[in-house]
Amino acid sequence: MFDARVRRLSVHTRVQHGVFTLAQALTSGFSRATVRRRIEQGVWEELAPRVYRVVLAGDADWRALTLATALSTGGVACRRSALALYGLWSVPQSPEVLVPRRARTAQRLPQRSTDSLPRRDVTQVDRVPVTTPARTLIDVGGLLPRARFEDVLDTAIVQRLVTVERLEERARELWAPRRNGCAVVLALLS
């Protein structure tokens, strides 16, 4: 029984940077009491609410922490975390995750929130849900110093993470007075 549960759980941990949810542990055959006991014994650790990892796997890397936060909140990696996943920025000190506003309000989450995040603005990088390169560039366009952002934008285009046409189209679609990244992106592309 024990080996079968661990084997079933490892299906998730292999593809999720060693991270698994409470629901995945339960469907693998572990009980809530067993989960609690493993945490108390230091065999598992809770990275985010209802998201765990096996301690013997070594320290959790930034991808595992970002994935844990995304799984826990139902959100996606965004801004600097997304840039880091695309290899365009250094790893941020803490995961930046975008969550639906209703989830953030209901759970009092500290993450960034949005009223809507269309499916076309979401993808996966290394099994971590993340905003697409176009959406990420628009989101950080107004946050980063212009010279640094210009370098990031050029690198994303050269590495073919995004096309100029796609980025310009998405910036026009997302245009809003409070979303100044759109204006920055459009100005640099022109």
N, C-alpha and C positions, 0 to 999 in steps of 0.2 A: 504494500500500500504506500509506504513512504517513498520508495523509489519511483513509483508511478506518478505520485503527486509532483515530485520534484521534476521529473521528466516532462510532465504536462506544463508545468510552470516555466520550464526552461525554453519552451517554444516562444514564449513572450519575451523573456529576458535576453535571449540571443539577438533578437531584432530591435530591442528597445534600450540598448546601452546598459543592460543589467537592471533596468527599472521595470516594475510591474505594479498594477493597480490592485486594490482590495478585491474588486470584482474578478479579476483574472486569477487571484489566489484562491478565491472561493470556488470558481468554476474548475480549477485544477484539483480540487478535493480538500483543500485546507479549510478548517473551521475558523470562525472569528476568534475563538479562544486560543487556537493554535497560533494564529497570526499575532495576537496580543502577547502570548508567551514567548514567541521568537523575538519579538521586539524587546521585551523585558530582559531576555537572556543575552541580548546583544548580537544575535545571529542575523537579524534583519534590522534595518533602520528606516524610519519614516522620513522621506525627503520633502514631502509636501502632504497635505491632508489626503489620506487614503491612497498614497503612492509610496512604494517601498523599494528597497534593493537589498541584496544579500551583502552583508558587511565583509565577508571573506573575499569578495571580488576586488578589494582595494578601495582607495578613495574614489568617490563619485567625481567624474570629470564634469566640465561645464555643460557638455551636451546632455548628460544624464540629468543634471539639475534643471536645465531648460525644459527637457522633455517631461520631467516630473511636474514642474510648475504648469506646463501646458495640459497635461493629463488631468491634474488635480482641478484645474479651473475650467476646463473645456475650451481653452483659448489656443492661440497660436503664437509662436515666437515672432517678434516684430522688432523694428528699429535696429539698435546696435546688435542685439542677439541674432537677428536675421542676417545682418551684414557679416557677422562673424561666421555664421553657418555657410554663407556663400564665399567665404574667404576674402572678404573685402575690408574687414575691420578687425581689430584685436578683440579678444574676449572681454565682454563687460563684467563688472564686478558682481552684478546680480542679474538673473534672467529678466529680460523685458518681454512681457507677454501681453497680447491684446485679447480681451475677453468680451463676450456680449454684455452690453450694459445691464440687462436684466439679471444676469448671473452675478455680476460684480456687486450690484445693489443688494441682491438677496443674501449674498454671503459676506458682504462687507469686505470685498477683496481690494487690495491696494494697487492692483494692476491697472494699466490703461484699458479703457473700454470704448466700445463703438456701438452705435445703434444698429448698424448692419455691416457685415463683412461678406460680400458676395463670394461664392465658391470659386469664381475665376480669379480671386485675389489670394487664394490659399493653395499651397502645394506642400510637398514634403522634401526635406533634405536630411539624409541619414536617418530616416524614419521619424524625424521631428516635424510636426506640423508648423508651417512657417508662411509668412506672407510672401507673395511672389516677388521676384526682383523688381518689377515695375512698381508695385505698391510699396515695397520697402524703400526704394529710392525717393518716391514722392513723400513718404512719411518722414524721412530723415532730411529731406531737402531744406527745410526751414530750421532744422536743429543744429546742424554742423556748420562750422565756419565755411564760408563760401569756397575758399581755396581748397580746403580739405574735401568738401563735397564734390567739387569739380574733378578732383583726382579719383574719387570713388566712382563717380559717374562715368568717367573715361574708361576706367578699368573694367567696369561692368559691361560697357559696350564692346571693348576690345576682346574681352573673354567670352563674348556672345551670350551673356546671361540674359540680355534684353536687347531688342532692336530699337533704333531711334524712333521708328514709326510706331511701334507698340507703346513705347514710353510716352511719346507725345499724345497719342490717342487716349491713353489711360489718364494722363494729367488733365486733359480737357474734360473727360468724363467725370473726374472727381473734383473738378474745380469748385471751390467754396471759399467764402471770405475768410473763414478761420483756418483753412488748410493752406498755409503759405508755401508749403513745399511744391505745390502745383505751379505757382508763379515762378519759383526759382528754377524748377526743371525746365519749364517752357522758355524762360529767358536764356538759360544756358544752351538749350538745343537750337535756339534761333541764332 
